[in-house]
């Protein structure tokens, strides 16, 4: 089973805990951060040589989302949003507001 590239979320009805297996980097990173922050709730049970992980997480952490934008923005609104994002990013990176 070389190069197994599965992302799996498994839990039974009314279960409070799910077993997850992730090989995709963004999910692996997210679970690692959750395990560091909430070690009583998130446990990484196995780390594979290929970087994939198996972990137990609360089922309340599982969310399915539709990322499609349901609102169409005007060019002016998009420009304003870009400015706000750049401003917030600048504050985050520099640690304070700049003039």
N, C-alpha and C positions, 0 to 999 in steps of 0.2 A: 504494500500500500504506500509506495513512495509518492511524494508530491500530493498528499491528500490536502485538498483545499476546501474544507468544509467549515461553515459557520453554523452552529446548531444551538437552538434554545429549546430545552426540554423541561416540561413540568406537567403535572396532572391537575385536574380540576380541583379547586379549593386549596391547592398547595401554596404554602407561604414561601417556598424556596424553589428556584429553578437551577438546573445544571446547564451551563453554557460552555460551548467549545468554540473558540475563535482563532482563526489563522490570519484574518485581515487586521493589518496593523492598527488602524484607528480604533477598532474595538478592543484589541489587546491592550493598547495604551490606556483606554478609558477604564477597563476593568482593573488594570494595575493601579491606577490613580485612586479608584474607588476602594480597592483593598487597602491601600495605604491610609486613606482618610477614614474609612469605616471598617476596621479589621474585625469587629464583632459581627458585621453583617455580610461582608464579602470575603470569601476565602478562595484563594487560588490553590487548587488541589493537585494540579500537575502542570509542569512546564515541559514542553517537548523540545527536542534539539532544533527543530525548524522554527522555533519562536512561537508556535501556537500554544494556547493555554486551555485548561479546563478549570472551571471555577463554579462555586455556588454563590448565587445572588438572590436577594429577595425578589419575588415575582412583581412586587410593586415598582421595581426598577425598569421593568419591561414596558416599552411604549412603541406603538406603531404609529407612524406619522406620515401624512401626505405633505411633502415639501413643495408641492406646486403652489405658486403664488396665485391666489384667487383674486387679487386686486391688481389692476393695471395702473401703473404710475405714469404721470406725465414726465417729460424730460426735466422739467423744473423740479419736480418732487424727487426724482432720482438724483439730481445734482445736490439737492439739500441733504438727502440721505447719505450720499458719498462724503459730503463735508462733515456731517455728524460722526460718521464712522472713522474718518481720518482724525478728527479731533479726539475722539475717545481712544483710538489707538495710540496717538501721540501722548496723551496723559498716562496711559498704561505703560508705555515704553520708557517715558522720561520721569515718571513718578510724580509729576506736578503739572499744573496748568502753565502753558507758555503764552506770552502776549503776542 
